[in-house]
Amino acid sequence: MPRISEFYGIAVYMYYRDHAPPHFHAIYGQEEATFEIASGEILMGKLPRRARTLVRDWATEHIGELQKNWELARESQPLNQIQPLQ
C-alpha cells in the first residue's frame, strides 16, 4: 500500500487494484477513513472532524493527481507522490 502523501500527522495511501469507486485511504492515529476522489465524501470509516477537513481540503487541491494515481494503481504502475497540504 503506497503512501502518496503525509501532512499534519495524516498519512494518505492508495492500494493497487482496489475496488471502485476511485478512492484513497487516510490514516490519523488509530482512525482510518476511505474517501471518494470525485466527491471527497467518506465511503467508510471515520476521522476526527479537524483531520477530515484537512483531508478534504488537500483532496480538493489535488483531485487531478489523485485521479491519475488511481489510474496508475489500476495498471499496477508506480504511484506519484503528492505534495502535502500547506
C-alpha positions in Angstrom: 0.0 0.0 0.0 2.0 3.0 -1.2 1.9 6.2 0.9 1.3 9.0 -1.6 1.3 11.9 0.9 1.6 12.9 4.6 0.7 16.1 6.4 -0.2 17.1 10.0 0.1 13.5 11.1 -2.2 12.2 8.4 -0.9 9.5 6.1 -2.6 9.1 2.7 -2.4 5.8 0.9 -3.8 4.2 -2.3 -4.0 0.5 -2.8 -3.1 -1.3 -6.1 -6.1 -2.8 -7.9 -8.6 -1.6 -5.3 -12.3 -1.7 -5.9 -14.4 1.1 -7.4 -15.3 3.9 -6.9 -12.0 5.6 -7.2 -10.8 6.4 -3.6 -7.9 6.8 -1.2 -7.3 5.9 2.4 -6.4 8.4 5.1 -5.0 7.3 8.5 -4.7 9.6 11.5 -3.6 8.0 14.8 -5.8 4.9 15.3 -8.6 6.2 12.9 -8.9 5.4 9.2 -11.3 6.6 6.6 -11.8 5.9 2.9 -12.5 9.0 0.8 -14.1 9.0 -2.7 -11.9 11.0 -5.0 -14.7 12.7 -7.0 -16.8 13.9 -4.1 -14.4 14.0 -1.2 -17.0 12.1 0.9 -16.1 9.4 3.3 -17.1 6.0 2.0 -16.1 4.0 5.1 -14.5 4.7 8.5 -14.1 7.9 10.3 -11.6 10.6 11.2 -11.8 13.4 13.8 -13.5 16.5 12.4 -10.3 18.6 12.0 -8.4 15.7 10.3 -11.4 15.1 8.0 -11.5 18.8 7.0 -7.7 18.8 6.3 -8.0 15.7 4.1 -10.9 17.1 2.1 -9.1 20.4 1.6 -6.0 18.5 0.4 -8.0 16.3 -1.9 -9.8 19.2 -3.5 -6.4 20.8 -4.3 -5.0 17.6 -5.8 -8.0 15.9 -7.4 -6.3 15.6 -10.8 -3.3 14.0 -9.2 -5.4 11.6 -7.2 -7.3 10.5 -10.3 -4.0 10.0 -12.2 -2.7 7.8 -9.3 -5.9 5.8 -9.3 -5.4 5.0 -13.0 -1.7 4.1 -12.3 -2.7 1.9 -9.4 -5.3 0.1 -11.6 -2.4 -0.7 -14.0 0.0 -1.7 -11.3 2.3 1.2 -12.1 4.3 3.2 -9.6 2.3 5.9 -7.9 3.3 9.6 -7.8 3.9 11.4 -4.5 1.5 14.3 -4.0 2.5 17.5 -2.2 1.2 17.7 1.4 -1.3 20.3 2.5 0.5 23.6 3.2 
